[in-house]
């Protein structure tokens, strides 16, 4: 669903309207309805801050329903996302492009880094995917440099096994590894 305007504005207007109506309900003595309207206003506010469709795409990728994830992601205009969510959009786009085109996936991952990602773990995952792409293109120097950056960014050790897999792929160039 492509809307011709930025839907975040509508969500904020609905959130503000429901909060204002809840104040009127509290003043009138309808506290139960007022609490319900406050919850509805919070729901509108949260959906304005976070793109629900991005969450759906990530969930579809986890379920390995890539066609449905591509379909939902195609309906998202990255210009209508908050700047913090644009990096995540390009990261998801890169993950979906890994199966079809490595060069397009590389562009998407680099755009995600340029736009910016919120957490270091996300940056490490992008670096690891870029290392896998560089490894499959036989660019071992770049792949090793990306792995070093991924290790530095992976402070919690969530990607240790994946990093070892990519390192083995660099040592054994016959094996092509694509990371998700």
C-alpha positions as CSV (number, residue, x, y, z in Angstrom):
1,X,0.0,0.0,0.0
2,X,1.8,3.1,-1.2
3,X,0.3,6.3,0.2
4,X,0.9,9.6,-1.6
5,X,1.7,11.3,1.7
6,X,3.8,10.5,4.7
7,X,1.5,8.3,6.9
8,X,3.5,9.1,10.0
9,X,1.7,12.5,10.1
10,X,-1.7,10.8,10.2
11,X,-0.5,8.4,12.9
12,X,0.6,11.4,15.1
13,X,-2.6,13.2,14.5
14,X,-4.6,10.1,15.5
15,X,-2.4,9.7,18.6
16,X,-2.9,13.3,19.6
17,X,-6.6,13.1,19.0
18,X,-7.1,10.0,21.0
19,X,-5.0,11.4,23.9
20,X,-7.1,14.7,23.8
21,X,-10.3,12.6,23.8
22,X,-9.1,10.6,26.7
23,X,-8.5,13.8,28.7
24,X,-12.1,14.8,27.9
25,X,-13.3,11.3,29.0
26,X,-11.3,11.6,32.3
27,X,-12.9,15.0,33.0
28,X,-16.3,13.7,32.3
29,X,-15.8,10.9,34.8
30,X,-15.5,8.0,32.3
31,X,-12.1,6.7,33.6
32,X,-12.4,3.2,32.1
33,X,-12.9,4.6,28.6
34,X,-10.2,7.2,29.2
35,X,-7.7,4.5,30.0
36,X,-8.7,2.7,26.9
37,X,-8.2,5.8,24.8
38,X,-4.8,6.4,26.4
39,X,-3.8,2.9,25.4
40,X,-5.0,3.5,21.9
41,X,-3.1,6.8,21.7
42,X,0.0,5.0,22.9
43,X,-0.5,2.4,20.2
44,X,-0.8,5.0,17.5
45,X,2.3,6.8,18.8
46,X,4.4,3.6,18.8
47,X,3.3,2.7,15.3
48,X,4.3,6.2,14.2
49,X,7.8,5.7,15.7
50,X,8.4,2.2,14.4
51,X,7.4,0.8,11.0
52,X,5.3,-2.3,11.6
53,X,6.0,-3.5,8.1
54,X,9.7,-3.6,8.8
55,X,9.0,-5.9,11.7
56,X,6.8,-8.1,9.4
57,X,9.7,-8.3,6.9
58,X,12.2,-9.4,9.5
59,X,9.7,-12.0,10.8
60,X,9.1,-13.3,7.3
61,X,12.9,-13.6,6.7
62,X,13.2,-15.6,9.9
63,X,10.4,-17.9,8.7
64,X,12.2,-18.3,5.3
65,X,9.2,-16.9,3.5
66,X,11.3,-14.7,1.3
67,X,8.7,-14.1,-1.5
68,X,6.3,-12.7,1.1
69,X,9.1,-10.6,2.7
70,X,10.0,-9.2,-0.7
71,X,6.4,-8.3,-1.3
72,X,6.0,-6.4,1.9
73,X,9.4,-4.7,1.6
74,X,8.5,-3.5,-1.9
75,X,5.6,-1.6,-0.4
76,X,7.9,0.4,1.9
77,X,9.2,3.7,0.8
78,X,12.6,4.3,2.6
79,X,12.1,8.1,2.4
80,X,9.0,7.7,4.7
81,X,11.0,5.9,7.4
82,X,12.7,7.6,10.3
83,X,16.4,8.0,9.7
84,X,17.2,5.3,12.3
85,X,15.1,2.8,10.4
86,X,16.5,3.5,7.0
87,X,19.6,1.5,7.7
88,X,17.5,-1.4,8.8
89,X,15.5,-1.2,5.6
90,X,18.7,-1.5,3.5
91,X,20.0,-4.3,5.7
92,X,16.8,-6.3,5.1
93,X,16.9,-5.4,1.4
94,X,20.5,-6.7,1.2
95,X,19.5,-10.0,3.0
96,X,16.7,-10.5,0.4
97,X,19.1,-9.8,-2.5
98,X,21.7,-12.3,-1.4
99,X,20.1,-15.1,-3.3
100,X,19.6,-13.3,-6.6
101,X,22.4,-10.8,-7.0
102,X,25.6,-10.4,-4.9
103,X,26.4,-7.0,-6.4
104,X,23.0,-5.6,-5.6
105,X,23.2,-7.0,-2.1
106,X,26.6,-5.5,-1.6
107,X,25.2,-2.1,-2.7
108,X,22.3,-2.5,-0.2
109,X,24.6,-3.4,2.6
110,X,26.9,-0.5,1.9
111,X,23.9,1.9,1.8
112,X,22.9,0.5,5.2
113,X,26.3,1.4,6.6
114,X,26.2,4.8,5.0
115,X,22.7,5.6,6.2
116,X,23.6,4.3,9.6
117,X,22.5,1.5,11.9
118,X,21.5,1.8,15.5
119,X,23.3,-1.0,17.2
120,X,26.8,-2.4,16.9
121,X,25.5,-5.9,16.4
122,X,23.6,-4.8,13.3
123,X,26.8,-3.2,11.9
124,X,28.7,-6.4,12.7
125,X,26.1,-8.5,10.8
126,X,26.4,-6.1,7.8
127,X,30.2,-6.4,7.9
128,X,30.0,-10.1,8.1
129,X,27.6,-10.3,5.1
130,X,30.0,-8.0,3.2
131,X,32.9,-10.2,4.1
132,X,31.0,-13.2,2.8
133,X,30.3,-11.4,-0.5
134,X,33.9,-10.3,-0.8
135,X,35.0,-13.9,-0.1
136,X,32.8,-15.3,-2.9
137,X,34.4,-12.7,-5.2
138,X,37.9,-13.8,-4.2
139,X,38.8,-10.5,-2.6
140,X,40.4,-12.0,0.5
141,X,42.1,-8.8,1.8
142,X,38.8,-6.9,1.9
143,X,37.0,-9.9,3.4
144,X,39.6,-10.2,6.2
145,X,39.5,-6.5,6.9
146,X,35.7,-6.7,7.2
147,X,35.9,-9.7,9.5
148,X,38.2,-7.7,11.8
149,X,35.7,-4.9,11.9
150,X,32.9,-7.4,12.6
151,X,34.8,-8.9,15.4
152,X,35.4,-5.5,16.9
153,X,31.7,-4.6,16.7
154,X,30.5,-7.9,18.0
155,X,31.0,-7.2,21.7
156,X,28.5,-9.7,23.0
157,X,29.8,-12.6,20.9
158,X,26.5,-13.2,19.1
159,X,28.2,-13.8,15.8
160,X,31.2,-15.8,16.8
161,X,30.1,-19.0,15.0
162,X,29.2,-17.1,11.9
163,X,32.6,-15.3,11.9
164,X,34.4,-18.6,12.2
165,X,32.4,-20.0,9.2
166,X,33.3,-17.0,7.0
167,X,37.0,-17.2,8.1
168,X,37.0,-20.9,7.0
169,X,35.4,-19.9,3.7
170,X,38.2,-17.4,3.1
171,X,40.8,-20.0,3.8
172,X,39.0,-22.5,1.5
173,X,38.1,-20.5,-1.6
174,X,36.2,-23.4,-3.2
175,X,33.5,-23.0,-0.6
176,X,31.1,-20.1,-1.3
177,X,29.2,-18.9,1.8
178,X,26.3,-16.5,1.8
179,X,25.2,-15.2,5.2
180,X,21.8,-14.1,6.4
